């Protein structure tokens, strides 16, 4: 349950950050994906309980970013499919 909570919190924060960008809403999720991959690699180098904690949070951020990319894609496609005047 805790993992779902963290994914939801990360997801909402990433979604709100994405709304700040008008044209390039996909940039914040992609940036978070890159940061979480780097954090995961660093967590392997750290090791121990601290490394496990960092890996856990980077996994949650990565998952939330992937979900946000799917949501942004659906939103963008639905906006493009709407015709003006309807």
C-alpha positions as CSV (number, residue, x, y, z in Angstrom):
1,X,0.0,0.0,0.0
2,X,2.9,2.3,0.8
3,X,4.3,1.9,-2.6
4,X,1.0,2.9,-4.3
5,X,0.9,6.0,-2.1
6,X,4.4,7.1,-3.1
7,X,3.7,6.5,-6.7
8,X,0.5,8.5,-6.4
9,X,2.3,11.4,-4.7
10,X,5.1,11.4,-7.2
11,X,2.6,11.1,-10.0
12,X,0.6,14.1,-8.9
13,X,3.7,16.2,-8.4
14,X,5.0,15.3,-11.9
15,X,1.6,15.9,-13.5
16,X,1.4,19.4,-11.9
17,X,5.0,20.2,-13.0
18,X,4.0,19.1,-16.5
19,X,1.1,21.4,-16.6
20,X,3.5,24.4,-16.1
21,X,4.9,23.6,-19.6
22,X,2.5,24.6,-22.3
23,X,4.0,23.0,-25.4
24,X,6.4,20.5,-24.0
25,X,4.5,18.7,-21.3
26,X,6.5,15.5,-21.8
27,X,9.8,17.1,-20.6
28,X,9.3,16.8,-16.8
29,X,8.4,13.1,-16.9
30,X,11.4,12.3,-19.1
31,X,13.6,14.3,-16.9
32,X,12.4,12.4,-13.8
33,X,13.0,9.1,-15.6
34,X,16.6,10.0,-16.3
35,X,17.1,11.2,-12.7
36,X,15.6,8.1,-11.3
37,X,17.8,5.9,-13.4
38,X,20.8,7.8,-12.2
39,X,19.6,7.5,-8.6
40,X,19.1,3.8,-9.0
41,X,22.7,3.3,-10.3
42,X,24.0,5.4,-7.4
43,X,22.0,3.3,-5.0
44,X,23.8,0.2,-6.2
45,X,27.1,1.9,-5.5
46,X,26.0,3.1,-2.1
47,X,24.7,-0.3,-1.0
48,X,23.3,-1.1,2.4
49,X,20.0,0.1,3.8
50,X,20.6,3.6,2.4
51,X,21.0,2.2,-1.1
52,X,17.9,0.1,-0.8
53,X,15.9,3.2,0.3
54,X,17.2,5.2,-2.6
55,X,16.5,2.4,-5.0
56,X,12.9,2.2,-3.6
57,X,12.3,5.9,-4.1
58,X,13.8,5.9,-7.6
59,X,11.6,3.0,-8.6
60,X,8.5,4.9,-7.4
61,X,9.5,8.0,-9.3
62,X,10.3,6.0,-12.4
63,X,6.9,4.2,-12.3
64,X,5.0,7.5,-11.7
65,X,6.8,9.1,-14.7
66,X,5.9,6.2,-17.0
67,X,2.3,6.5,-15.9
68,X,2.4,10.2,-16.5
69,X,3.8,9.8,-20.0
70,X,0.8,7.5,-20.8
71,X,-1.6,10.1,-19.3
72,X,0.0,13.0,-21.2
73,X,-0.1,11.0,-24.5
74,X,-3.8,10.3,-24.0
75,X,-4.5,13.9,-23.2
76,X,-2.6,15.2,-26.2
77,X,-4.3,12.7,-28.5
78,X,-7.7,13.6,-27.2
79,X,-7.0,17.3,-27.7
80,X,-5.8,16.7,-31.3
81,X,-8.9,14.6,-32.1
82,X,-11.3,17.4,-31.1
83,X,-12.3,19.6,-33.9
84,X,-12.7,23.3,-33.5
85,X,-16.3,24.3,-33.0
86,X,-17.5,21.0,-31.5
